[in-house]
Amino acid sequence: MFYYAGSEDHYEEPHFLQACFLCRKPLGQNRDIFMYRGNTPFCSKECRQEQIEFDEAKEKSWKLSSKRGVRQSETNQKSTPNKAVRTGTVAVA
């Protein structure tokens, strides 16, 4: 996203500390900025906490769906009746 910087052909990317990541409220004016995961700014503890909870829920959902996929794969492998397995000793002279 770009914003108009005053010159007809000059556009600049906005600074990442310009607005709250969640509610887009302007930051600065000698107020506290609450950071999360390195470089994600928030205007308040409440906005930051809401984002943390959202990220945790998304991670939990991803992990659950990932586990389901692994279980289905394991079930499919166990149900394949035509697998041949050879065991024995190999000697090389």
N, CA, C and O atoms as a GROMACS GRO file, in nm:
protein
  372
    1MET      N    1   0.084  -0.116   0.000
    1MET     CA    2   0.000   0.000   0.000
    1MET      C    3   0.090   0.124   0.000
    1MET      O    4   0.190   0.129   0.072
    2PHE      N    5   0.054   0.221  -0.079
    2PHE     CA    6   0.132   0.342  -0.090
    2PHE      C    7   0.044   0.463  -0.061
    2PHE      O    8  -0.078   0.456  -0.075
    3TYR      N    9   0.106   0.573  -0.020
    3TYR     CA   10   0.029   0.695   0.001
    3TYR      C   11   0.096   0.810  -0.073
    3TYR      O   12   0.215   0.805  -0.103
    4TYR      N   13   0.020   0.910  -0.099
    4TYR     CA   14   0.067   1.026  -0.173
    4TYR      C   15   0.153   1.112  -0.082
    4TYR      O   16   0.109   1.148   0.027
    5ALA      N   17   0.274   1.144  -0.126
    5ALA     CA   18   0.369   1.217  -0.041
    5ALA      C   19   0.380   1.365  -0.076
    5ALA      O   20   0.461   1.435  -0.016
    6GLY      N   21   0.300   1.414  -0.169
    6GLY     CA   22   0.301   1.557  -0.198
    6GLY      C   23   0.352   1.592  -0.336
    6GLY      O   24   0.309   1.693  -0.392
    7SER      N   25   0.439   1.516  -0.393
    7SER     CA   26   0.490   1.540  -0.527
    7SER      C   27   0.408   1.458  -0.626
    7SER      O   28   0.359   1.350  -0.591
    8GLU      N   29   0.392   1.507  -0.747
    8GLU     CA   30   0.308   1.439  -0.844
    8GLU      C   31   0.354   1.297  -0.875
    8GLU      O   32   0.270   1.209  -0.894
    9ASP      N   33   0.484   1.274  -0.879
    9ASP     CA   34   0.532   1.141  -0.917
    9ASP      C   35   0.611   1.074  -0.804
    9ASP      O   36   0.691   0.984  -0.829
   10HIS      N   37   0.589   1.117  -0.680
   10HIS     CA   38   0.666   1.062  -0.569
   10HIS      C   39   0.572   0.992  -0.470
   10HIS      O   40   0.491   1.056  -0.403
   11TYR      N   41   0.585   0.859  -0.461
   11TYR     CA   42   0.507   0.781  -0.366
   11TYR      C   43   0.602   0.712  -0.270
   11TYR      O   44   0.710   0.669  -0.310
   12GLU      N   45   0.562   0.703  -0.143
   12GLU     CA   46   0.643   0.637  -0.042
   12GLU      C   47   0.558   0.532   0.030
   12GLU      O   48   0.437   0.548   0.045
   13GLU      N   49   0.623   0.428   0.073
   13GLU     CA   50   0.555   0.328   0.153
   13GLU      C   51   0.540   0.384   0.294
   13GLU      O   52   0.636   0.440   0.347
   14PRO      N   53   0.422   0.370   0.357
   14PRO     CA   54   0.404   0.423   0.492
   14PRO      C   55   0.494   0.351   0.593
   14PRO      O   56   0.523   0.233   0.576
   15HIS      N   57   0.537   0.422   0.694
   15HIS     CA   58   0.621   0.364   0.799
   15HIS      C   59   0.538   0.265   0.880
   15HIS      O   60   0.420   0.290   0.906
   16PHE      N   61   0.598   0.152   0.920
   16PHE     CA   62   0.521   0.049   0.988
   16PHE      C   63   0.470   0.092   1.126
   16PHE      O   64   0.380   0.029   1.180
   17LEU      N   65   0.526   0.197   1.183
   17LEU     CA   66   0.479   0.246   1.313
   17LEU      C   67   0.377   0.359   1.299
   17LEU      O   68   0.350   0.431   1.395
   18GLN      N   69   0.322   0.375   1.183
   18GLN     CA   70   0.230   0.486   1.158
   18GLN      C   71   0.090   0.459   1.215
   18GLN      O   72   0.022   0.554   1.257
   19ALA      N   73   0.045   0.332   1.216
   19ALA     CA   74  -0.091   0.302   1.262
   19ALA      C   75  -0.094   0.166   1.330
   19ALA      O   76  -0.010   0.080   1.306
   20CYS      N   77  -0.193   0.149   1.417
   20CYS     CA   78  -0.214   0.023   1.487
   20CYS      C   79  -0.242  -0.087   1.384
   20CYS      O   80  -0.321  -0.068   1.292
   21PHE      N   81  -0.179  -0.201   1.401
   21PHE     CA   82  -0.194  -0.312   1.308
   21PHE      C   83  -0.338  -0.362   1.304
   21PHE      O   84  -0.386  -0.406   1.200
   22LEU      N   85  -0.408  -0.357   1.418
   22LEU     CA   86  -0.542  -0.414   1.426
   22LEU      C   87  -0.652  -0.314   1.391
   22LEU      O   88  -0.734  -0.339   1.303
   23CYS      N   89  -0.653  -0.201   1.459
   23CYS     CA   90  -0.764  -0.106   1.440
   23CYS      C   91  -0.730   0.011   1.349
   23CYS      O   92  -0.817   0.092   1.317
   24ARG      N   93  -0.605   0.022   1.307
   24ARG     CA   94  -0.556   0.126   1.216
   24ARG      C   95  -0.558   0.267   1.276
   24ARG      O   96  -0.547   0.366   1.204
   25LYS      N   97  -0.572   0.276   1.408
   25LYS     CA   98  -0.567   0.405   1.476
   25LYS      C   99  -0.426   0.462   1.462
   25LYS      O  100  -0.329   0.389   1.480
   26PRO      N  101  -0.412   0.592   1.432
   26PRO     CA  102  -0.278   0.651   1.417
   26PRO      C  103  -0.196   0.638   1.546
   26PRO      O  104  -0.249   0.654   1.657
   27LEU      N  105  -0.069   0.610   1.531
   27LEU     CA  106   0.023   0.597   1.644
   27LEU      C  107   0.109   0.722   1.656
   27LEU      O  108   0.115   0.803   1.563
   28GLY      N  109   0.175   0.736   1.768
   28GLY     CA  110   0.264   0.849   1.787
   28GLY      C  111   0.205   0.951   1.882
   28GLY      O  112   0.141   0.913   1.980
   29GLN      N  113   0.225   1.078   1.855
   29GLN     CA  114   0.178   1.188   1.939
   29GLN      C  115   0.215   1.165   2.085
   29GLN      O  116   0.136   1.191   2.176
   30ASN      N  117   0.337   1.114   2.107
   30ASN     CA  118   0.392   1.095   2.240
   30ASN      C  119   0.311   0.995   2.325
   30ASN      O  120   0.304   1.009   2.447
   31ARG      N  121   0.250   0.894   2.259
   31ARG     CA  122   0.177   0.788   2.329
   31ARG      C  123   0.255   0.658   2.318
   31ARG      O  124   0.339   0.641   2.230
   32ASP      N  125   0.225   0.565   2.409
   32ASP     CA  126   0.291   0.435   2.407
   32ASP      C  127   0.251   0.356   2.284
   32ASP      O  128   0.139   0.367   2.234
   33ILE      N  129   0.345   0.276   2.236
   33ILE     CA  130   0.320   0.183   2.126
   33ILE      C  131   0.350   0.044   2.180
   33ILE      O  132   0.458   0.021   2.236
   34PHE      N  133   0.258  -0.048   2.165
   34PHE     CA  134   0.271  -0.183   2.216
   34PHE      C  135   0.309  -0.275   2.101
   34PHE      O  136   0.235  -0.288   2.003
   35MET      N  137   0.425  -0.339   2.113
   35MET     CA  138   0.479  -0.421   2.004
   35MET      C  139   0.449  -0.568   2.027
   35MET      O  140   0.432  -0.613   2.141
   36TYR      N  141   0.442  -0.643   1.917
   36TYR     CA  142   0.417  -0.787   1.921
   36TYR      C  143   0.494  -0.851   1.806
   36TYR      O  144   0.494  -0.799   1.695
   37ARG      N  145   0.558  -0.963   1.833
   37ARG     CA  146   0.635  -1.039   1.734
   37ARG      C  147   0.734  -0.951   1.658
   37ARG      O  148   0.744  -0.957   1.536
   38GLY      N  149   0.806  -0.872   1.731
   38GLY     CA  150   0.915  -0.796   1.671
   38GLY      C  151   0.876  -0.662   1.614
   38GLY      O  152   0.919  -0.558   1.666
   39ASN      N  153   0.795  -0.660   1.509
   39ASN     CA  154   0.769  -0.532   1.442
   39ASN      C  155   0.622  -0.508   1.411
   39ASN      O  156   0.590  -0.442   1.312
   40THR      N  157   0.533  -0.559   1.495
   40THR     CA  158   0.390  -0.535   1.474
   40THR      C  159   0.341  -0.441   1.582
   40THR      O  160   0.335  -0.480   1.699
   41PRO      N  161   0.305  -0.316   1.547
   41PRO     CA  162   0.267  -0.216   1.647
   41PRO      C  163   0.116  -0.215   1.676
   41PRO      O  164   0.034  -0.241   1.588
   42PHE      N  165   0.084  -0.185   1.802
   42PHE     CA  166  -0.056  -0.174   1.844
   42PHE      C  167  -0.072  -0.049   1.930
   42PHE      O  168   0.023  -0.006   1.995
   43CYS      N  169  -0.191   0.008   1.929
   43CYS     CA  170  -0.218   0.131   2.004
   43CYS      C  171  -0.245   0.103   2.151
   43CYS      O  172  -0.232   0.193   2.234
   44SER      N  173  -0.284  -0.020   2.185
   44SER     CA  174  -0.319  -0.051   2.324
   44SER      C  175  -0.289  -0.197   2.356
   44SER      O  176  -0.267  -0.278   2.266
   45LYS      N  177  -0.288  -0.226   2.485
   45LYS     CA  178  -0.269  -0.365   2.528
   45LYS      C  179  -0.385  -0.452   2.478
   45LYS      O  180  -0.366  -0.569   2.446
   46GLU      N  181  -0.504  -0.394   2.472
   46GLU     CA  182  -0.622  -0.469   2.430
   46GLU      C  183  -0.612  -0.511   2.283
   46GLU      O  184  -0.643  -0.625   2.249
   47CYS      N  185  -0.569  -0.419   2.197
   47CYS     CA  186  -0.553  -0.454   2.055
   47CYS      C  187  -0.446  -0.561   2.039
   47CYS      O  188  -0.463  -0.657   1.962
   48ARG      N  189  -0.336  -0.546   2.110
   48ARG     CA  190  -0.229  -0.645   2.103
   48ARG      C  191  -0.278  -0.781   2.151
   48ARG      O  192  -0.250  -0.882   2.087
   49GLN      N  193  -0.351  -0.785   2.262
   49GLN     CA  194  -0.401  -0.912   2.317
   49GLN      C  195  -0.499  -0.978   2.220
   49GLN      O  196  -0.498  -1.100   2.205
   50GLU      N  197  -0.582  -0.900   2.155
   50GLU     CA  198  -0.677  -0.954   2.058
   50GLU      C  199  -0.601  -1.023   1.943
   50GLU      O  200  -0.641  -1.130   1.898
   51GLN      N  201  -0.494  -0.960   1.896
   51GLN     CA  202  -0.414  -1.019   1.788
   51GLN      C  203  -0.344  -1.147   1.836
   51GLN      O  204  -0.338  -1.245   1.762
   52ILE      N  205  -0.293  -1.146   1.959
   52ILE     CA  206  -0.227  -1.265   2.015
   52ILE      C  207  -0.326  -1.381   2.020
   52ILE      O  208  -0.292  -1.492   1.980
   53GLU      N  209  -0.446  -1.356   2.068
   53GLU     CA  210  -0.548  -1.461   2.077
   53GLU      C  211  -0.588  -1.512   1.939
   53GLU      O  212  -0.608  -1.631   1.920
   54PHE      N  213  -0.598  -1.422   1.843
   54PHE     CA  214  -0.630  -1.462   1.706
   54PHE      C  215  -0.520  -1.552   1.649
   54PHE      O  216  -0.549  -1.655   1.588
   55ASP      N  217  -0.394  -1.512   1.669
   55ASP     CA  218  -0.281  -1.591   1.619
   55ASP      C  219  -0.275  -1.728   1.686
   55ASP      O  220  -0.247  -1.828   1.619
   56GLU      N  221  -0.301  -1.734   1.817
   56GLU     CA  222  -0.299  -1.862   1.888
   56GLU      C  223  -0.409  -1.954   1.838
   56GLU      O  224  -0.386  -2.074   1.820
   57ALA      N  225  -0.528  -1.901   1.814
   57ALA     CA  226  -0.638  -1.981   1.762
   57ALA      C  227  -0.607  -2.034   1.622
   57ALA      O  228  -0.637  -2.148   1.590
   58LYS      N  229  -0.546  -1.949   1.541
   58LYS     CA  230  -0.509  -1.990   1.405
   58LYS      C  231  -0.404  -2.100   1.409
   58LYS      O  232  -0.411  -2.197   1.333
   59GLU      N  233  -0.304  -2.086   1.498
   59GLU     CA  234  -0.200  -2.187   1.513
   59GLU      C  235  -0.257  -2.319   1.560
   59GLU      O  236  -0.221  -2.425   1.509
   60LYS      N  237  -0.348  -2.313   1.657
   60LYS     CA  238  -0.410  -2.434   1.710
   60LYS      C  239  -0.491  -2.505   1.601
   60LYS      O  240  -0.485  -2.627   1.588
   61SER      N  241  -0.564  -2.429   1.523
   61SER     CA  242  -0.642  -2.485   1.413
   61SER      C  243  -0.551  -2.550   1.310
   61SER      O  244  -0.581  -2.658   1.260
   62TRP      N  245  -0.440  -2.485   1.279
   62TRP     CA  246  -0.345  -2.538   1.181
   62TRP      C  247  -0.286  -2.668   1.230
   62TRP      O  248  -0.273  -2.764   1.154
   63LYS      N  249  -0.248  -2.673   1.360
   63LYS     CA  250  -0.188  -2.794   1.417
   63LYS      C  251  -0.287  -2.908   1.417
   63LYS      O  252  -0.250  -3.022   1.387
   64LEU      N  253  -0.414  -2.881   1.449
   64LEU     CA  254  -0.516  -2.986   1.449
   64LEU      C  255  -0.538  -3.041   1.309
   64LEU      O  256  -0.547  -3.163   1.291
   65SER      N  257  -0.546  -2.955   1.210
   65SER     CA  258  -0.568  -3.001   1.073
   65SER      C  259  -0.445  -3.076   1.022
   65SER      O  260  -0.457  -3.169   0.943
   66SER      N  261  -0.327  -3.035   1.066
   66SER     CA  262  -0.205  -3.104   1.027
   66SER      C  263  -0.201  -3.244   1.086
   66SER      O  264  -0.162  -3.339   1.018
   67LYS      N  265  -0.241  -3.259   1.212
   67LYS     CA  266  -0.245  -3.391   1.276
   67LYS      C  267  -0.346  -3.481   1.208
   67LYS      O  268  -0.320  -3.601   1.191
   68ARG      N  269  -0.461  -3.427   1.168
   68ARG     CA  270  -0.561  -3.508   1.098
   68ARG      C  271  -0.506  -3.561   0.968
   68ARG      O  272  -0.531  -3.676   0.932
   69GLY      N  273  -0.431  -3.479   0.896
   69GLY     CA  274  -0.372  -3.521   0.770
   69GLY      C  275  -0.272  -3.633   0.788
   69GLY      O  276  -0.267  -3.726   0.707
   70VAL      N  277  -0.192  -3.626   0.894
   70VAL     CA  278  -0.094  -3.731   0.924
   70VAL      C  279  -0.167  -3.859   0.960
   70VAL      O  280  -0.128  -3.966   0.913
   71ARG      N  281  -0.271  -3.852   1.042
   71ARG     CA  282  -0.347  -3.971   1.080
   71ARG      C  283  -0.410  -4.038   0.959
   71ARG      O  284  -0.408  -4.160   0.948
   72GLN      N  285  -0.467  -3.959   0.869
   72GLN     CA  286  -0.528  -4.016   0.749
   72GLN      C  287  -0.424  -4.084   0.663
   72GLN      O  288  -0.450  -4.191   0.608
   73SER      N  289  -0.307  -4.025   0.652
   73SER     CA  290  -0.198  -4.084   0.574
   73SER      C  291  -0.153  -4.216   0.634
   73SER      O  292  -0.130  -4.313   0.562
   74GLU      N  293  -0.140  -4.220   0.769
   74GLU     CA  294  -0.100  -4.343   0.837
   74GLU      C  295  -0.206  -4.451   0.819
   74GLU      O  296  -0.172  -4.567   0.798
   75THR      N  297  -0.333  -4.414   0.828
   75THR     CA  298  -0.441  -4.510   0.811
   75THR      C  299  -0.440  -4.567   0.670
   75THR      O  300  -0.459  -4.687   0.652
   76ASN      N  301  -0.417  -4.484   0.571
   76ASN     CA  302  -0.411  -4.531   0.433
   76ASN      C  303  -0.294  -4.625   0.412
   76ASN      O  304  -0.306  -4.723   0.338
   77GLN      N  305  -0.181  -4.598   0.475
   77GLN     CA  306  -0.064  -4.686   0.460
   77GLN      C  307  -0.089  -4.820   0.526
   77GLN      O  308  -0.048  -4.923   0.472
   78LYS      N  309  -0.154  -4.822   0.642
   78LYS     CA  310  -0.181  -4.947   0.714
   78LYS      C  311  -0.284  -5.032   0.642
   78LYS      O  312  -0.281  -5.154   0.652
   79SER      N  313  -0.374  -4.970   0.570
   79SER     CA  314  -0.481  -5.044   0.503
   79SER      C  315  -0.442  -5.095   0.365
   79SER      O  316  -0.524  -5.160   0.300
   80THR      N  317  -0.322  -5.069   0.319
   80THR     CA  318  -0.277  -5.117   0.188
   80THR      C  319  -0.233  -5.263   0.202
   80THR      O  320  -0.128  -5.288   0.261
   81PRO      N  321  -0.310  -5.362   0.149
   81PRO     CA  322  -0.281  -5.504   0.169
   81PRO      C  323  -0.170  -5.558   0.079
   81PRO      O  324  -0.117  -5.664   0.110
   82ASN      N  325  -0.134  -5.494  -0.028
   82ASN     CA  326  -0.041  -5.548  -0.126
   82ASN      C  327   0.103  -5.503  -0.107
   82ASN      O  328   0.180  -5.502  -0.203
   83LYS      N  329   0.140  -5.467   0.014
   83LYS     CA  330   0.278  -5.427   0.037
   83LYS      C  331   0.363  -5.550   0.064
   83LYS      O  332   0.326  -5.636   0.144
   84ALA      N  333   0.475  -5.558  -0.002
   84ALA     CA  334   0.567  -5.670   0.019
   84ALA      C  335   0.690  -5.616   0.091
   84ALA      O  336   0.748  -5.516   0.051
   85VAL      N  337   0.728  -5.685   0.197
   85VAL     CA  338   0.845  -5.646   0.273
   85VAL      C  339   0.940  -5.764   0.277
   85VAL      O  340   0.900  -5.875   0.314
   86ARG      N  341   1.064  -5.742   0.239
   86ARG     CA  342   1.166  -5.847   0.244
   86ARG      C  343   1.264  -5.819   0.354
   86ARG      O  344   1.309  -5.706   0.373
   87THR      N  345   1.295  -5.921   0.427
   87THR     CA  346   1.397  -5.909   0.530
   87THR      C  347   1.502  -6.014   0.507
   87THR      O  348   1.474  -6.117   0.445
   88GLY      N  349   1.621  -5.992   0.554
   88GLY     CA  350   1.726  -6.092   0.535
   88GLY      C  351   1.862  -6.029   0.549
   88GLY      O  352   1.875  -5.912   0.585
   89THR      N  353   1.963  -6.107   0.519
   89THR     CA  354   2.100  -6.062   0.529
   89THR      C  355   2.161  -6.056   0.392
   89THR      O  356   2.140  -6.146   0.311
   90VAL      N  357   2.238  -5.954   0.366
   90VAL     CA  358   2.305  -5.940   0.239
   90VAL      C  359   2.454  -5.948   0.267
   90VAL      O  360   2.506  -5.878   0.354
   91ALA      N  361   2.522  -6.033   0.191
   91ALA     CA  362   2.668  -6.046   0.206
   91ALA      C  363   2.731  -6.002   0.076
   91ALA      O  364   2.689  -6.042  -0.032
   92VAL      N  365   2.832  -5.920   0.086
   92VAL     CA  366   2.904  -5.872  -0.032
   92VAL      C  367   3.046  -5.923  -0.024
   92VAL      O  368   3.115  -5.908   0.077
   93ALA      N  369   3.090  -5.986  -0.136
   93ALA     CA  370   3.227  -6.041  -0.136
   93ALA      C  371   3.321  -5.953  -0.213
   93ALA      O  372   3.440  -5.983  -0.224
   0.00000   0.00000   0.00000
